[in-house]
């Protein structure tokens, strides 16, 4: 999901029947209301790792015009 805009990442997660949550990677506690205006900087679990049944994908995001920390 890293590098995708948050909307695309959410759509992909839903298509794969994954639960997910996102948070502000800069620690400013901003809410990602317009998902297309945010990009994914990192994810847990990392790409290529399996998500346990009932687990949740965690996405850290910044606004598209910002740099990832």
C-alpha positions as CSV (number, residue, x, y, z in Angstrom):
1,X,0.0,0.0,0.0
2,X,3.0,2.3,0.6
3,X,3.1,5.1,-2.0
4,X,-0.6,4.8,-3.0
5,X,-3.1,7.4,-2.2
6,X,-5.2,6.5,0.8
7,X,-8.4,6.0,-1.2
8,X,-6.7,3.4,-3.5
9,X,-5.2,1.6,-0.5
10,X,-8.6,1.5,1.3
11,X,-10.3,0.2,-1.9
12,X,-7.7,-2.5,-2.2
13,X,-8.0,-3.5,1.4
14,X,-11.8,-3.7,1.2
15,X,-11.5,-5.8,-2.0
16,X,-9.2,-8.2,-0.1
17,X,-11.7,-8.3,2.8
18,X,-9.1,-6.7,5.2
19,X,-9.9,-4.5,8.1
20,X,-7.8,-1.4,8.3
21,X,-7.2,1.9,10.1
22,X,-5.2,4.9,9.1
23,X,-3.4,7.6,11.1
24,X,-1.5,10.8,10.6
25,X,2.2,9.8,10.2
26,X,3.3,13.3,11.4
27,X,1.6,12.8,14.8
28,X,-0.7,15.8,14.4
29,X,-3.8,13.6,14.9
30,X,-5.4,14.9,11.7
31,X,-8.4,13.0,10.5
32,X,-8.2,11.6,6.9
33,X,-11.6,12.7,5.8
34,X,-10.9,13.1,2.0
35,X,-8.9,9.9,1.5
36,X,-7.8,10.9,-2.0
37,X,-5.9,13.8,-0.4
38,X,-3.6,11.5,1.6
39,X,-0.9,9.1,0.7
40,X,0.4,6.0,2.5
41,X,3.9,6.3,4.0
42,X,4.1,3.0,5.9
43,X,2.0,0.0,6.8
44,X,1.9,-2.7,9.5
45,X,2.3,-5.5,8.7
46,X,5.0,-4.7,6.1
47,X,4.4,-5.6,2.5
48,X,4.7,-9.3,1.8
49,X,3.8,-10.3,5.4
50,X,0.7,-12.2,6.1
51,X,-2.1,-10.7,8.2
52,X,-3.5,-12.9,10.8
53,X,-7.2,-13.7,10.7
54,X,-9.0,-10.9,12.4
55,X,-5.9,-8.7,12.2
56,X,-5.9,-5.2,11.1
57,X,-3.9,-3.4,8.5
58,X,-2.5,-0.1,9.9
59,X,-1.6,2.7,7.5
60,X,0.4,5.8,8.3
61,X,-0.4,8.7,6.0
62,X,0.5,12.3,5.2
63,X,-1.2,14.8,2.9
64,X,-0.2,14.2,-0.8
65,X,1.8,17.4,-0.9
66,X,3.8,16.5,2.3
67,X,6.9,14.3,2.6
68,X,6.8,11.1,4.6
69,X,8.7,11.2,7.8
